[in-house]
Amino acid sequence: MLSTMTKKTVKPATVNAALESLTVGRLAKAAGVGVETIRYYQGRGLLPVPKAAGAFRRYSAAMVDRVGFIKRAQGLGFTLEEIRSLLDLEDGRNRRAIQSVTQARLGQIEQKLADLERMRATLADLLRRCKSTGQTHPCPIIDTLARAAALG
């Protein structure tokens, strides 16, 4: 049976050209995002808008890595503006600028952690007080929230 089947060969240059040239849909699929995400990143200046080649715009395979970079940076809490700065510094030569963007983000995270710790301590105290007061007294949780609403 094998002798009657024809074997289709693909030239390496054809494979490489197909991998180097992606439509927006194929780029999105390869990067694990939606087409809308690609277009949004383009609008925010994070991805270049390639010139149309025929009826379609063609993206290089390197754009898959760039989208991955953006998604990983977002996962670390960087804003899209901060990511754009990092992408502008992608060659890694201007380490001071990279460190500055990262230090600023770290400061924001530390501030959020401090805020979360303050909220945790407040809620833990309110819960402890609510558990220790009898049914005849107002619940400290509700009382505190009601007072805060009256002040606002």
Backbone torsions as a table, in degrees:
resi	resn	phi	psi	omega
1	MET	NA	-35.8	179.1
2	LEU	-62.9	-32.0	-177.7
3	SER	-68.6	-23.6	-179.3
4	THR	-89.2	-12.8	179.3
5	MET	-85.7	141.7	175.8
6	THR	-96.4	141.3	-178.5
7	LYS	-96.4	125.9	179.8
8	LYS	-88.6	127.9	178.3
9	THR	-109.0	144.8	177.8
10	VAL	-117.3	127.3	179.8
11	LYS	-72.0	137.5	179.8
12	PRO	-53.7	-37.6	-179.6
13	ALA	-62.4	-36.1	179.1
14	THR	-67.6	-41.9	178.6
15	VAL	-63.3	-46.9	-179.4
16	ASN	-62.7	-40.2	179.3
17	ALA	-64.5	-38.6	179.3
18	ALA	-67.2	-36.8	179.7
19	LEU	-74.3	-29.2	-177.9
20	GLU	-84.7	-10.0	-175.2
21	SER	-131.3	105.2	-176.8
22	LEU	-115.4	140.5	170.2
23	THR	-74.4	169.1	-179.4
24	VAL	-61.7	-37.1	178.5
25	GLY	-65.3	-41.9	179.3
26	ARG	-71.5	-35.4	175.4
27	LEU	-62.1	-47.7	-179.5
28	ALA	-59.2	-45.4	-178.9
29	LYS	-64.3	-44.9	-179.5
30	ALA	-64.4	-31.4	-178.9
31	ALA	-88.8	-9.1	179.0
32	GLY	75.8	30.5	178.3
33	VAL	-130.9	173.9	176.3
34	GLY	-86.7	161.2	177.3
35	VAL	-59.3	-36.9	179.7
36	GLU	-60.4	-35.8	179.0
37	THR	-65.4	-43.0	177.9
38	ILE	-59.0	-48.5	-178.6
39	ARG	-65.0	-37.5	177.6
40	TYR	-63.9	-45.6	178.2
41	TYR	-61.3	-37.2	177.3
42	GLN	-64.1	-44.4	179.6
43	GLY	-62.3	-29.9	179.0
44	ARG	-88.8	1.3	177.8
45	GLY	79.6	15.9	-179.8
46	LEU	-87.5	-26.3	178.1
47	LEU	-126.5	141.3	177.0
48	PRO	-73.1	154.1	173.6
49	VAL	-100.3	109.1	-178.0
50	PRO	-71.5	155.4	175.3
51	LYS	-69.5	147.4	179.8
52	ALA	-68.6	133.8	174.1
53	ALA	-112.7	94.4	-173.3
54	GLY	80.1	-132.8	-177.8
55	ALA	-84.3	-14.6	-174.2
56	PHE	-124.2	154.5	169.5
57	ARG	-87.1	139.3	-178.6
58	ARG	-115.8	133.2	-178.7
59	TYR	-109.6	145.6	177.0
60	SER	-77.5	157.5	178.4
61	ALA	-62.7	-23.4	178.5
62	ALA	-62.3	-23.2	-179.9
63	MET	-67.7	-25.0	175.6
64	VAL	-62.7	-44.4	177.9
65	ASP	-65.5	-37.6	-179.9
66	ARG	-65.3	-42.4	176.6
67	VAL	-63.7	-39.9	176.7
68	GLY	-60.5	-41.3	176.8
69	PHE	-59.1	-46.7	-179.0
70	ILE	-61.3	-46.8	-177.9
71	LYS	-64.6	-41.1	179.1
72	ARG	-66.4	-39.9	178.5
73	ALA	-64.9	-40.1	176.1
74	GLN	-61.9	-38.8	178.6
75	GLY	-61.9	-26.0	177.1
76	LEU	-89.6	1.9	175.8
77	GLY	93.4	4.7	177.4
78	PHE	-69.1	141.7	174.0
79	THR	-77.1	164.8	178.7
80	LEU	-63.7	-33.1	176.6
81	GLU	-65.4	-42.6	177.6
82	GLU	-65.7	-38.5	178.9
83	ILE	-64.2	-40.2	177.9
84	ARG	-60.5	-40.7	177.2
85	SER	-62.2	-43.7	178.9
86	LEU	-63.9	-39.5	178.6
87	LEU	-65.3	-35.8	176.6
88	ASP	-65.1	-24.1	-178.5
89	LEU	-104.8	16.6	-170.3
90	GLU	-57.3	-28.1	-179.1
91	ASP	-68.2	-12.0	173.4
92	GLY	79.8	4.6	-176.4
93	ARG	-77.6	-35.6	-178.2
94	ASN	-93.2	74.8	-175.2
95	ARG	-65.5	-31.4	178.7
96	ARG	-62.4	-42.0	179.4
97	ALA	-67.1	-41.5	177.8
98	ILE	-62.0	-45.0	179.1
99	GLN	-63.6	-37.3	-179.8
100	SER	-64.1	-45.8	178.1
101	VAL	-62.2	-44.5	-178.2
102	THR	-68.3	-39.9	178.3
103	GLN	-63.4	-40.6	178.3
104	ALA	-63.2	-42.5	179.2
105	ARG	-65.1	-42.1	178.5
106	LEU	-60.5	-40.5	176.6
107	GLY	-61.2	-40.6	177.4
108	GLN	-64.0	-41.4	179.2
109	ILE	-65.2	-43.2	179.3
110	GLU	-62.4	-38.1	177.3
111	GLN	-64.9	-42.1	177.9
112	LYS	-63.5	-41.0	178.1
113	LEU	-62.6	-40.8	178.0
114	ALA	-63.3	-41.6	178.1
115	ASP	-63.9	-43.1	179.0
116	LEU	-64.2	-39.6	178.4
117	GLU	-64.3	-41.1	177.1
118	ARG	-62.4	-44.8	178.6
119	MET	-63.5	-41.2	179.1
120	ARG	-61.0	-46.9	-179.0
121	ALA	-63.5	-41.8	179.1
122	THR	-63.8	-47.2	179.9
123	LEU	-65.2	-40.0	178.4
124	ALA	-62.7	-41.2	178.8
125	ASP	-65.6	-45.0	178.7
126	LEU	-62.3	-41.4	178.8
127	LEU	-64.5	-44.4	177.8
128	ARG	-59.8	-45.6	179.7
129	ARG	-65.6	-37.5	179.2
130	CYS	-65.4	-40.0	179.6
131	LYS	-69.1	-30.4	-175.2
132	SER	-88.4	-16.8	178.3
133	THR	-85.6	150.1	179.6
134	GLY	-78.3	172.2	-179.1
135	GLN	-65.8	-20.7	-177.8
136	THR	-77.7	-17.0	179.9
137	HIS	-98.2	150.8	176.3
138	PRO	-64.5	146.3	178.3
139	CYS	-67.0	126.0	-179.2
140	PRO	-59.8	-29.3	179.9
141	ILE	-65.3	-53.1	-179.1
142	ILE	-64.3	-43.5	-179.9
143	ASP	-58.4	-45.8	-179.4
144	THR	-65.0	-44.2	179.6
145	LEU	-66.5	-37.6	179.1
146	ALA	-67.4	-41.2	178.1
147	ARG	-64.8	-39.9	179.8
148	ALA	-65.1	-37.0	178.6
149	ALA	-67.4	-38.0	-179.8
150	ALA	-67.3	-31.0	179.9
151	LEU	-77.3	-29.3	-175.2
152	GLY	-75.6	NA	NA
